[in-house]
Amino acid sequence: MGLDDKIKNAAEDISGKAKEAFGKATDNERLEAEGDADQSKANIKQAGENVKDAFK
């Protein structure tokens, strides 16, 4: 896994956490769900990259 991919995944995860927190703070369920989805997407990408690394 390239460093760029790690950075992008980490940024997406952090962005998702921020969105989720802001959604909770403002009672915005849509924003909270978007943040949760962003985190899930980042975690799935990370898992896929880890599988690729395991086969190298």
Sequence and secondary structure as in RCSB ss.txt:
>XXXX:A:sequence
MGLDDKIKNAAEDISGKAKEAFGKATDNERLEAEGDADQSKANIKQAGENVKDAFK
>XXXX:A:secstr
  HHHHHHHHHHHHHHHHHHHHHHHTT HHHHHHHHHHHHHHHHHHHHHHHHHHT 
